[in-house]
Amino acid sequence: MSRPRLANAAARRLFLARHLLSDPPQGPAKGVALLKLIHDLGFVQLDSINTVARAHDLTLFARRPRYRPAALKRLYENDRALFEHWTHDAAVIPMEFYPQWHLRRTRDAAKLLGRWKDWQRHDFEAQMQSVLAQVRAEGSVTSSDVGRDEPRSSGGWWQWHPSKTALEYLWRSGALAVTGREGFRKRYDLTERAVPAMLHDPANAPDTGQTIDWCCDQALARLGFATAGELAAFWAHISPAEARGWCAAEQAAGRLEEIDIEAADGSLRPAFVRPGWADDPALTREPPKRLRVLSPFDPALRDRKRAARLFGFDYRIEVFVPEAQRRYGYYVFPLLQGDRLVGRVDMKAHRDADKLRITALWPERGIRWGKGRQAAFEAEVHRLLPLAGVNKVRFADGWLRAPL
């Protein structure tokens, strides 16, 4: 018996709706409204690169152009409505989800001890009690406040001194919490001072089965359709095997269906959906035609293979690619219009010169870059100026390129 099929255009609309990109980009962007936005996304990935704006800021701005970074800082550091931990990468997450990270913290405590000893080649475990005692006595600290007599390596970002490694381990395993950042340097404090007791008390933590159920159910709600592997990868703290087991049990109970999702190239790939999926109004809702600049780490794009299947958009971030080998550029931003990814742009804010410089823009194959789309692009980059911290836009000679 053949499976029901979800056409590519409808799949794109459903996917964009779940990622809050099918609504007009408008509305309040601070306080309770901003917290709800992050809740509905699940989390927002943090990233330090600031060519135009940091990834987390651009993710929120793409959905609410009234957003400004001070609103996220206030929600995180003052209101303590968010906590920071890992999904597939460092992220800010609604504080109400803190108990669901108990399994992640427990598993990290077991696996990182030996792994980090081999990686950093020092005995950071010996520093943990002294680091904890210092935080307890002095209050919140950064990595520069601990292990002052320890040699600092010049070997790069990931070369940590023993007390810095201890800080990171104590955070990842739950004794410490990150309470904010200075620049992009984390500030750590005791979890008992940073997180409400009812949320960090192990007695109130969900068990493994409850966590698996929460992770899969909440991931599916935010994706619309997904494979077991995609469900596991969403929060990145259960295994693919655990997600497969959940899918099998939910399907057997009639709470999950398997359908075929049509890719941009017409091929089919099975995925799980909740019953009633065919009546979802998002399947026929046309996203707004306004062009938006997306972060390379936008939640709709972080799974590069899924973006390629759904949108025919083959994207690779080239930050770590040697300059001579880059196809596009160091940090290139995808462009979304309607339910299509229509191009990518290499641009950078030169704050010393008070300008946003557009170096190159490549339309996707099959996309006509006419006057209407150019006007939509120019309107969007002008909206970006306050976020980028500059006042002018400048286009480089030969900025509009042919599709590659």
Contacts in CASP RR format, 6 or more apart in sequence:
PFRMAT RR
TARGET T0000
AUTHOR 0000-0000-0000
METHOD contacts of the structure
MODEL  1
MSRPRLANAAARRLFLARHLLSDPPQGPAKGVALLKLIHDLGFVQLDSIN
TVARAHDLTLFARRPRYRPAALKRLYENDRALFEHWTHDAAVIPMEFYPQ
WHLRRTRDAAKLLGRWKDWQRHDFEAQMQSVLAQVRAEGSVTSSDVGRDE
PRSSGGWWQWHPSKTALEYLWRSGALAVTGREGFRKRYDLTERAVPAMLH
DPANAPDTGQTIDWCCDQALARLGFATAGELAAFWAHISPAEARGWCAAE
QAAGRLEEIDIEAADGSLRPAFVRPGWADDPALTREPPKRLRVLSPFDPA
LRDRKRAARLFGFDYRIEVFVPEAQRRYGYYVFPLLQGDRLVGRVDMKAH
RDADKLRITALWPERGIRWGKGRQAAFEAEVHRLLPLAGVNKVRFADGWL
RAPL
3 258 0 8 1.000
3 259 0 8 1.000
3 260 0 8 1.000
3 270 0 8 1.000
4 257 0 8 1.000
4 259 0 8 1.000
4 260 0 8 1.000
4 278 0 8 1.000
5 259 0 8 1.000
5 260 0 8 1.000
5 261 0 8 1.000
5 262 0 8 1.000
5 268 0 8 1.000
6 14 0 8 1.000
6 225 0 8 1.000
6 259 0 8 1.000
6 260 0 8 1.000
6 261 0 8 1.000
6 262 0 8 1.000
6 273 0 8 1.000
6 277 0 8 1.000
6 283 0 8 1.000
7 262 0 8 1.000
8 261 0 8 1.000
8 262 0 8 1.000
8 263 0 8 1.000
8 264 0 8 1.000
8 266 0 8 1.000
8 310 0 8 1.000
9 339 0 8 1.000
10 283 0 8 1.000
10 284 0 8 1.000
11 225 0 8 1.000
11 261 0 8 1.000
11 262 0 8 1.000
11 310 0 8 1.000
12 310 0 8 1.000
12 311 0 8 1.000
12 339 0 8 1.000
12 340 0 8 1.000
13 22 0 8 1.000
13 282 0 8 1.000
13 283 0 8 1.000
13 284 0 8 1.000
13 285 0 8 1.000
13 286 0 8 1.000
13 287 0 8 1.000
13 339 0 8 1.000
14 224 0 8 1.000
14 225 0 8 1.000
14 280 0 8 1.000
14 282 0 8 1.000
14 283 0 8 1.000
15 223 0 8 1.000
15 224 0 8 1.000
15 225 0 8 1.000
15 300 0 8 1.000
15 310 0 8 1.000
16 22 0 8 1.000
16 287 0 8 1.000
16 300 0 8 1.000
16 338 0 8 1.000
16 339 0 8 1.000
17 23 0 8 1.000
17 282 0 8 1.000
17 285 0 8 1.000
17 287 0 8 1.000
18 221 0 8 1.000
18 222 0 8 1.000
18 223 0 8 1.000
18 224 0 8 1.000
18 282 0 8 1.000
19 41 0 8 1.000
19 222 0 8 1.000
19 298 0 8 1.000
19 299 0 8 1.000
19 300 0 8 1.000
20 37 0 8 1.000
20 40 0 8 1.000
20 41 0 8 1.000
20 63 0 8 1.000
21 62 0 8 1.000
21 63 0 8 1.000
21 287 0 8 1.000
21 292 0 8 1.000
21 300 0 8 1.000
21 336 0 8 1.000
22 282 0 8 1.000
22 285 0 8 1.000
22 287 0 8 1.000
22 288 0 8 1.000
22 339 0 8 1.000
23 63 0 8 1.000
23 288 0 8 1.000
24 288 0 8 1.000
24 290 0 8 1.000
25 62 0 8 1.000
25 63 0 8 1.000
25 64 0 8 1.000
25 65 0 8 1.000
25 288 0 8 1.000
25 290 0 8 1.000
25 292 0 8 1.000
26 64 0 8 1.000
26 65 0 8 1.000
26 66 0 8 1.000
27 33 0 8 1.000
27 64 0 8 1.000
27 66 0 8 1.000
28 34 0 8 1.000
28 64 0 8 1.000
28 66 0 8 1.000
29 37 0 8 1.000
29 60 0 8 1.000
29 64 0 8 1.000
29 65 0 8 1.000
29 66 0 8 1.000
29 67 0 8 1.000
29 68 0 8 1.000
29 71 0 8 1.000
30 66 0 8 1.000
30 67 0 8 1.000
30 68 0 8 1.000
30 71 0 8 1.000
30 74 0 8 1.000
30 75 0 8 1.000
31 71 0 8 1.000
31 74 0 8 1.000
31 75 0 8 1.000
31 79 0 8 1.000
31 81 0 8 1.000
33 64 0 8 1.000
34 60 0 8 1.000
34 64 0 8 1.000
34 67 0 8 1.000
34 71 0 8 1.000
34 72 0 8 1.000
34 75 0 8 1.000
35 75 0 8 1.000
35 81 0 8 1.000
35 82 0 8 1.000
35 94 0 8 1.000
37 60 0 8 1.000
37 63 0 8 1.000
37 64 0 8 1.000
38 44 0 8 1.000
38 60 0 8 1.000
38 75 0 8 1.000
38 82 0 8 1.000
38 92 0 8 1.000
38 93 0 8 1.000
38 94 0 8 1.000
39 94 0 8 1.000
39 96 0 8 1.000
40 222 0 8 1.000
41 59 0 8 1.000
41 222 0 8 1.000
41 299 0 8 1.000
42 93 0 8 1.000
42 94 0 8 1.000
42 97 0 8 1.000
42 218 0 8 1.000
42 222 0 8 1.000
42 299 0 8 1.000
43 87 0 8 1.000
43 91 0 8 1.000
43 92 0 8 1.000
43 93 0 8 1.000
43 94 0 8 1.000
43 235 0 8 1.000
43 299 0 8 1.000
44 56 0 8 1.000
44 59 0 8 1.000
44 60 0 8 1.000
44 72 0 8 1.000
44 91 0 8 1.000
44 92 0 8 1.000
44 299 0 8 1.000
45 55 0 8 1.000
45 56 0 8 1.000
45 59 0 8 1.000
45 87 0 8 1.000
45 88 0 8 1.000
45 89 0 8 1.000
45 90 0 8 1.000
45 91 0 8 1.000
45 297 0 8 1.000
45 299 0 8 1.000
45 302 0 8 1.000
46 54 0 8 1.000
46 55 0 8 1.000
46 56 0 8 1.000
46 84 0 8 1.000
46 89 0 8 1.000
46 90 0 8 1.000
46 91 0 8 1.000
46 92 0 8 1.000
47 54 0 8 1.000
47 55 0 8 1.000
47 56 0 8 1.000
47 89 0 8 1.000
47 295 0 8 1.000
47 297 0 8 1.000
48 54 0 8 1.000
48 184 0 8 1.000
49 55 0 8 1.000
49 319 0 8 1.000
49 331 0 8 1.000
50 349 0 8 1.000
51 330 0 8 1.000
51 331 0 8 1.000
51 347 0 8 1.000
51 348 0 8 1.000
51 349 0 8 1.000
52 58 0 8 1.000
52 293 0 8 1.000
52 333 0 8 1.000
52 347 0 8 1.000
52 348 0 8 1.000
52 349 0 8 1.000
52 356 0 8 1.000
52 384 0 8 1.000
52 387 0 8 1.000
52 388 0 8 1.000
53 61 0 8 1.000
53 69 0 8 1.000
53 349 0 8 1.000
53 384 0 8 1.000
53 387 0 8 1.000
53 388 0 8 1.000
54 69 0 8 1.000
55 295 0 8 1.000
55 296 0 8 1.000
55 297 0 8 1.000
55 298 0 8 1.000
56 72 0 8 1.000
56 92 0 8 1.000
56 295 0 8 1.000
57 67 0 8 1.000
57 69 0 8 1.000
57 72 0 8 1.000
57 387 0 8 1.000
58 293 0 8 1.000
58 294 0 8 1.000
58 295 0 8 1.000
58 298 0 8 1.000
58 333 0 8 1.000
58 387 0 8 1.000
59 294 0 8 1.000
59 295 0 8 1.000
59 297 0 8 1.000
59 298 0 8 1.000
59 299 0 8 1.000
60 67 0 8 1.000
60 72 0 8 1.000
61 67 0 8 1.000
61 384 0 8 1.000
61 387 0 8 1.000
62 292 0 8 1.000
62 293 0 8 1.000
62 294 0 8 1.000
62 295 0 8 1.000
62 298 0 8 1.000
62 336 0 8 1.000
65 383 0 8 1.000
67 387 0 8 1.000
68 386 0 8 1.000
68 387 0 8 1.000
69 387 0 8 1.000
72 82 0 8 1.000
72 92 0 8 1.000
73 180 0 8 1.000
75 81 0 8 1.000
75 82 0 8 1.000
76 82 0 8 1.000
76 84 0 8 1.000
76 92 0 8 1.000
76 180 0 8 1.000
77 179 0 8 1.000
77 180 0 8 1.000
80 95 0 8 1.000
80 179 0 8 1.000
80 194 0 8 1.000
80 195 0 8 1.000
81 94 0 8 1.000
81 95 0 8 1.000
82 92 0 8 1.000
82 93 0 8 1.000
82 94 0 8 1.000
82 95 0 8 1.000
83 92 0 8 1.000
83 93 0 8 1.000
83 95 0 8 1.000
83 97 0 8 1.000
83 98 0 8 1.000
83 177 0 8 1.000
83 178 0 8 1.000
83 194 0 8 1.000
83 195 0 8 1.000
84 90 0 8 1.000
84 91 0 8 1.000
84 92 0 8 1.000
84 93 0 8 1.000
84 177 0 8 1.000
84 178 0 8 1.000
84 180 0 8 1.000
84 186 0 8 1.000
85 91 0 8 1.000
85 93 0 8 1.000
85 101 0 8 1.000
85 104 0 8 1.000
85 105 0 8 1.000
85 171 0 8 1.000
85 172 0 8 1.000
85 178 0 8 1.000
86 104 0 8 1.000
86 108 0 8 1.000
86 172 0 8 1.000
86 236 0 8 1.000
86 237 0 8 1.000
87 93 0 8 1.000
87 234 0 8 1.000
87 235 0 8 1.000
87 236 0 8 1.000
87 237 0 8 1.000
88 233 0 8 1.000
88 236 0 8 1.000
88 302 0 8 1.000
89 297 0 8 1.000
93 101 0 8 1.000
95 195 0 8 1.000
95 196 0 8 1.000
95 199 0 8 1.000
96 199 0 8 1.000
98 195 0 8 1.000
98 199 0 8 1.000
98 200 0 8 1.000
99 199 0 8 1.000
99 200 0 8 1.000
99 204 0 8 1.000
99 205 0 8 1.000
99 206 0 8 1.000
100 206 0 8 1.000
100 211 0 8 1.000
100 214 0 8 1.000
100 215 0 8 1.000
100 235 0 8 1.000
101 237 0 8 1.000
102 202 0 8 1.000
102 205 0 8 1.000
102 206 0 8 1.000
102 211 0 8 1.000
103 205 0 8 1.000
103 206 0 8 1.000
103 208 0 8 1.000
103 211 0 8 1.000
103 237 0 8 1.000
103 238 0 8 1.000
104 235 0 8 1.000
104 237 0 8 1.000
105 172 0 8 1.000
105 173 0 8 1.000
105 174 0 8 1.000
106 173 0 8 1.000
107 237 0 8 1.000
108 172 0 8 1.000
108 173 0 8 1.000
109 172 0 8 1.000
109 173 0 8 1.000
109 174 0 8 1.000
112 169 0 8 1.000
112 172 0 8 1.000
112 173 0 8 1.000
113 125 0 8 1.000
113 169 0 8 1.000
116 124 0 8 1.000
116 165 0 8 1.000
116 168 0 8 1.000
116 169 0 8 1.000
117 123 0 8 1.000
117 124 0 8 1.000
117 125 0 8 1.000
120 159 0 8 1.000
120 160 0 8 1.000
120 162 0 8 1.000
120 165 0 8 1.000
122 161 0 8 1.000
122 162 0 8 1.000
122 165 0 8 1.000
123 162 0 8 1.000
124 160 0 8 1.000
124 162 0 8 1.000
124 163 0 8 1.000
124 165 0 8 1.000
124 166 0 8 1.000
124 169 0 8 1.000
125 166 0 8 1.000
125 169 0 8 1.000
126 162 0 8 1.000
127 146 0 8 1.000
127 147 0 8 1.000
127 162 0 8 1.000
127 163 0 8 1.000
127 165 0 8 1.000
127 166 0 8 1.000
128 166 0 8 1.000
128 169 0 8 1.000
128 170 0 8 1.000
130 163 0 8 1.000
131 146 0 8 1.000
131 147 0 8 1.000
131 163 0 8 1.000
131 166 0 8 1.000
131 167 0 8 1.000
131 170 0 8 1.000
132 170 0 8 1.000
132 175 0 8 1.000
132 176 0 8 1.000
132 190 0 8 1.000
134 141 0 8 1.000
134 145 0 8 1.000
134 146 0 8 1.000
135 141 0 8 1.000
135 176 0 8 1.000
135 188 0 8 1.000
135 189 0 8 1.000
135 190 0 8 1.000
136 190 0 8 1.000
138 145 0 8 1.000
139 189 0 8 1.000
139 190 0 8 1.000
139 193 0 8 1.000
140 179 0 8 1.000
140 187 0 8 1.000
140 188 0 8 1.000
140 189 0 8 1.000
141 167 0 8 1.000
141 187 0 8 1.000
141 188 0 8 1.000
141 189 0 8 1.000
142 182 0 8 1.000
142 185 0 8 1.000
142 186 0 8 1.000
142 187 0 8 1.000
142 188 0 8 1.000
143 160 0 8 1.000
143 161 0 8 1.000
143 163 0 8 1.000
143 164 0 8 1.000
143 167 0 8 1.000
143 185 0 8 1.000
143 186 0 8 1.000
144 185 0 8 1.000
146 163 0 8 1.000
146 164 0 8 1.000
146 166 0 8 1.000
146 167 0 8 1.000
147 161 0 8 1.000
147 162 0 8 1.000
147 163 0 8 1.000
147 164 0 8 1.000
150 161 0 8 1.000
150 162 0 8 1.000
150 163 0 8 1.000
151 161 0 8 1.000
152 161 0 8 1.000
153 159 0 8 1.000
153 160 0 8 1.000
153 161 0 8 1.000
160 168 0 8 1.000
167 176 0 8 1.000
167 188 0 8 1.000
170 176 0 8 1.000
170 188 0 8 1.000
171 177 0 8 1.000
171 178 0 8 1.000
171 186 0 8 1.000
171 188 0 8 1.000
174 191 0 8 1.000
174 200 0 8 1.000
175 190 0 8 1.000
175 191 0 8 1.000
176 188 0 8 1.000
176 189 0 8 1.000
176 190 0 8 1.000
176 191 0 8 1.000
177 188 0 8 1.000
177 189 0 8 1.000
177 190 0 8 1.000
177 191 0 8 1.000
177 194 0 8 1.000
177 195 0 8 1.000
178 186 0 8 1.000
178 187 0 8 1.000
178 188 0 8 1.000
179 187 0 8 1.000
179 188 0 8 1.000
179 189 0 8 1.000
179 194 0 8 1.000
180 186 0 8 1.000
180 187 0 8 1.000
181 187 0 8 1.000
191 200 0 8 1.000
192 200 0 8 1.000
198 204 0 8 1.000
206 214 0 8 1.000
211 237 0 8 1.000
211 238 0 8 1.000
212 238 0 8 1.000
212 242 0 8 1.000
212 243 0 8 1.000
212 246 0 8 1.000
213 246 0 8 1.000
215 231 0 8 1.000
215 232 0 8 1.000
215 234 0 8 1.000
215 235 0 8 1.000
215 237 0 8 1.000
215 238 0 8 1.000
215 243 0 8 1.000
216 231 0 8 1.000
216 232 0 8 1.000
216 238 0 8 1.000
216 243 0 8 1.000
216 246 0 8 1.000
216 247 0 8 1.000
216 250 0 8 1.000
218 234 0 8 1.000
218 235 0 8 1.000
219 226 0 8 1.000
219 230 0 8 1.000
219 231 0 8 1.000
219 234 0 8 1.000
219 235 0 8 1.000
220 226 0 8 1.000
220 231 0 8 1.000
220 272 0 8 1.000
220 273 0 8 1.000
220 274 0 8 1.000
222 234 0 8 1.000
222 299 0 8 1.000
223 230 0 8 1.000
223 231 0 8 1.000
223 234 0 8 1.000
224 273 0 8 1.000
224 274 0 8 1.000
224 277 0 8 1.000
225 259 0 8 1.000
225 261 0 8 1.000
225 271 0 8 1.000
225 272 0 8 1.000
225 273 0 8 1.000
225 277 0 8 1.000
226 234 0 8 1.000
226 271 0 8 1.000
226 272 0 8 1.000
227 269 0 8 1.000
227 270 0 8 1.000
227 271 0 8 1.000
227 272 0 8 1.000
228 240 0 8 1.000
228 243 0 8 1.000
228 244 0 8 1.000
228 245 0 8 1.000
228 246 0 8 1.000
228 247 0 8 1.000
228 272 0 8 1.000
229 240 0 8 1.000
229 243 0 8 1.000
229 244 0 8 1.000
230 271 0 8 1.000
230 303 0 8 1.000
230 306 0 8 1.000
231 243 0 8 1.000
231 246 0 8 1.000
231 247 0 8 1.000
231 272 0 8 1.000
232 238 0 8 1.000
232 239 0 8 1.000
232 240 0 8 1.000
232 242 0 8 1.000
232 243 0 8 1.000
233 303 0 8 1.000
247 256 0 8 1.000
247 272 0 8 1.000
250 256 0 8 1.000
250 272 0 8 1.000
251 257 0 8 1.000
251 258 0 8 1.000
251 272 0 8 1.000
254 275 0 8 1.000
255 274 0 8 1.000
255 275 0 8 1.000
256 272 0 8 1.000
256 273 0 8 1.000
256 274 0 8 1.000
256 275 0 8 1.000
257 272 0 8 1.000
257 273 0 8 1.000
257 274 0 8 1.000
257 275 0 8 1.000
257 277 0 8 1.000
258 270 0 8 1.000
258 271 0 8 1.000
258 272 0 8 1.000
258 273 0 8 1.000
259 270 0 8 1.000
259 271 0 8 1.000
259 273 0 8 1.000
259 277 0 8 1.000
260 268 0 8 1.000
260 269 0 8 1.000
260 270 0 8 1.000
260 271 0 8 1.000
261 268 0 8 1.000
261 269 0 8 1.000
261 270 0 8 1.000
261 271 0 8 1.000
261 309 0 8 1.000
261 310 0 8 1.000
262 268 0 8 1.000
263 269 0 8 1.000
263 309 0 8 1.000
263 310 0 8 1.000
263 312 0 8 1.000
264 308 0 8 1.000
264 309 0 8 1.000
264 310 0 8 1.000
264 311 0 8 1.000
264 312 0 8 1.000
265 312 0 8 1.000
267 309 0 8 1.000
269 309 0 8 1.000
286 338 0 8 1.000
286 339 0 8 1.000
287 338 0 8 1.000
287 339 0 8 1.000
288 338 0 8 1.000
289 337 0 8 1.000
289 338 0 8 1.000
289 376 0 8 1.000
290 337 0 8 1.000
290 338 0 8 1.000
290 376 0 8 1.000
290 380 0 8 1.000
291 335 0 8 1.000
291 336 0 8 1.000
291 337 0 8 1.000
291 342 0 8 1.000
291 373 0 8 1.000
291 376 0 8 1.000
291 377 0 8 1.000
291 379 0 8 1.000
291 380 0 8 1.000
292 335 0 8 1.000
292 336 0 8 1.000
292 337 0 8 1.000
292 380 0 8 1.000
293 333 0 8 1.000
293 334 0 8 1.000
293 335 0 8 1.000
293 345 0 8 1.000
293 380 0 8 1.000
293 381 0 8 1.000
293 384 0 8 1.000
294 300 0 8 1.000
294 301 0 8 1.000
294 333 0 8 1.000
294 334 0 8 1.000
294 335 0 8 1.000
294 336 0 8 1.000
295 301 0 8 1.000
295 333 0 8 1.000
296 315 0 8 1.000
296 317 0 8 1.000
296 331 0 8 1.000
296 332 0 8 1.000
296 333 0 8 1.000
296 334 0 8 1.000
298 334 0 8 1.000
300 307 0 8 1.000
301 307 0 8 1.000
301 313 0 8 1.000
301 315 0 8 1.000
301 334 0 8 1.000
304 314 0 8 1.000
304 315 0 8 1.000
304 316 0 8 1.000
307 313 0 8 1.000
307 315 0 8 1.000
307 341 0 8 1.000
308 314 0 8 1.000
308 315 0 8 1.000
311 340 0 8 1.000
311 341 0 8 1.000
312 341 0 8 1.000
313 334 0 8 1.000
313 341 0 8 1.000
313 364 0 8 1.000
315 334 0 8 1.000
315 344 0 8 1.000
316 327 0 8 1.000
317 331 0 8 1.000
317 332 0 8 1.000
318 326 0 8 1.000
318 327 0 8 1.000
318 328 0 8 1.000
318 329 0 8 1.000
318 330 0 8 1.000
318 331 0 8 1.000
318 332 0 8 1.000
319 330 0 8 1.000
319 331 0 8 1.000
323 330 0 8 1.000
327 404 0 8 1.000
328 344 0 8 1.000
328 346 0 8 1.000
328 360 0 8 1.000
328 362 0 8 1.000
328 404 0 8 1.000
329 346 0 8 1.000
329 360 0 8 1.000
330 346 0 8 1.000
331 346 0 8 1.000
331 348 0 8 1.000
332 344 0 8 1.000
332 345 0 8 1.000
332 346 0 8 1.000
333 344 0 8 1.000
333 345 0 8 1.000
333 346 0 8 1.000
333 347 0 8 1.000
334 341 0 8 1.000
334 343 0 8 1.000
334 344 0 8 1.000
335 341 0 8 1.000
335 342 0 8 1.000
335 343 0 8 1.000
335 344 0 8 1.000
335 345 0 8 1.000
335 361 0 8 1.000
335 377 0 8 1.000
336 342 0 8 1.000
337 373 0 8 1.000
337 376 0 8 1.000
340 364 0 8 1.000
340 367 0 8 1.000
341 364 0 8 1.000
342 363 0 8 1.000
342 364 0 8 1.000
342 367 0 8 1.000
342 373 0 8 1.000
343 361 0 8 1.000
343 362 0 8 1.000
343 363 0 8 1.000
343 364 0 8 1.000
343 367 0 8 1.000
344 361 0 8 1.000
344 362 0 8 1.000
344 364 0 8 1.000
345 358 0 8 1.000
345 360 0 8 1.000
345 361 0 8 1.000
345 362 0 8 1.000
345 377 0 8 1.000
346 358 0 8 1.000
346 359 0 8 1.000
346 360 0 8 1.000
346 361 0 8 1.000
347 356 0 8 1.000
347 357 0 8 1.000
347 358 0 8 1.000
347 359 0 8 1.000
347 381 0 8 1.000
348 356 0 8 1.000
348 357 0 8 1.000
348 359 0 8 1.000
349 355 0 8 1.000
349 356 0 8 1.000
349 357 0 8 1.000
349 388 0 8 1.000
349 389 0 8 1.000
349 390 0 8 1.000
350 356 0 8 1.000
350 357 0 8 1.000
350 390 0 8 1.000
351 388 0 8 1.000
351 389 0 8 1.000
351 390 0 8 1.000
354 390 0 8 1.000
354 391 0 8 1.000
354 392 0 8 1.000
355 390 0 8 1.000
355 391 0 8 1.000
355 392 0 8 1.000
355 393 0 8 1.000
355 394 0 8 1.000
356 381 0 8 1.000
356 384 0 8 1.000
356 385 0 8 1.000
356 388 0 8 1.000
356 390 0 8 1.000
356 392 0 8 1.000
356 393 0 8 1.000
356 394 0 8 1.000
357 394 0 8 1.000
357 395 0 8 1.000
357 396 0 8 1.000
358 381 0 8 1.000
358 393 0 8 1.000
358 394 0 8 1.000
358 395 0 8 1.000
358 396 0 8 1.000
358 399 0 8 1.000
359 396 0 8 1.000
359 399 0 8 1.000
360 396 0 8 1.000
360 398 0 8 1.000
360 399 0 8 1.000
360 400 0 8 1.000
360 401 0 8 1.000
361 369 0 8 1.000
361 377 0 8 1.000
361 399 0 8 1.000
361 400 0 8 1.000
361 401 0 8 1.000
362 401 0 8 1.000
362 402 0 8 1.000
362 403 0 8 1.000
362 404 0 8 1.000
363 369 0 8 1.000
363 403 0 8 1.000
364 403 0 8 1.000
365 403 0 8 1.000
366 403 0 8 1.000
367 373 0 8 1.000
367 403 0 8 1.000
369 400 0 8 1.000
378 393 0 8 1.000
381 393 0 8 1.000
382 393 0 8 1.000
385 391 0 8 1.000
385 392 0 8 1.000
385 393 0 8 1.000
END
